[in-house]
Amino acid sequence: MSDSLTLSISSPDDAREPFLRLVARAALVDGQQPFNDQALVDAGKGTRSLLLAERSTTVVGAAIVGQGELEFVIDPEWREEGLGRQLLDILLANRGRGAEPLRAWAHGDHPASRRLAATHRFDAIRTLLQLRRELPASAGPETALPEGFTLSSFRGGTDADDWVDLNARVFADHAEQGAMTTEDLRFRMSEPWFDPDDFLLLRDERGRLIGYNWLKVEPDDERVGEIYVIGIDEAHAGQGLGRYLMNRGLARLIERGCAQAALFVDADNTRAVALYRSLGFTDHTIDVQYQQRVVPARR
């Protein structure tokens, strides 16, 4: 069998079966997904490219690249053979001179990822923590709703526009989350895991959306429920509303039968990290985002 690795751009429909098999194997071995949701959404929309890496006729890896970002994974059965290095070499060689520096996610902060980053001049620029906590078999007394506010489930229509607007304000400094569009939201609403009753919306006395807690429970792993994204309007920060939404979200996950709750948070978001730790969340895994170092051109 040839040792050479080839990359081919594939449509999400054509690559769906081998890609999903690869992702499932990697998630089983690594304990987490090899691609983040936004990369998968963009690949599905065609705004990023999905590439399959093959050795002879066997799919041994996959990459999603575009919009200045890269994520890739090697099938666990084919690791320790230098295929990750080969794949990255091919991707970088095909970008050409003058291309903007790439950003790349390493899910799990594995030693192999750190070695690849070092040898290919990528520097760590962001650390994303995954925190988890155990959930009791039944929820305690319902958390009291703060006076002047109403809590409801997502029902589409104006809820979608209101959420996109508030999410953009809450995450104005967040390159990925803050850029979510109504189209991105609809794409996620079409996913098998989406349940409108897992999307909690908090409105003030005038009916304005001022907070939310969006939960995610994968159909094939209902043991772990994720606090997918939670946000509070900055004008209402410091009123205990974030803690209220967290407690209502955890109660909903218990109602769904989840045994654990998970969430992702930037390590430098000290206020949020402190809140989550006060609610019993502890470290589970670490994701690191790298950026390609710019090498000055020789004169």
PETAWO-V288275 format. One line per field, one symbol per residue. burial: b if it has 16 or more other C-alpha atoms within 10 Angstrom, else e. A space follows every 50 residues. Layout:
BEGIN
burial->???
END
This chain:
BEGIN
burial->eeeebbbeeebbeeeeebbeebbbbbeeeeebbbbeeebbbbbbeeebbb bbbbbeeebbbbbbbbeebbbbbbbbeeeeeebbbebbeebeeeeeeeee bbbbbbbbbeeebbeebeeeebbbeebbbbbbbebeeeeeeeeeeeeebb bebbeeeeebebbbbbbbbbbeeeeeebebbeeeeeeeeeeebbbeebbb bbbbeeeebbbbbbbbbeeeebbbbbbebbbbbeeeeeeebbbbbbbbbb bbbbeebbbbbbbbbbeeeeeebeebeeeebbeebbbbbbbbeeeeeee
END
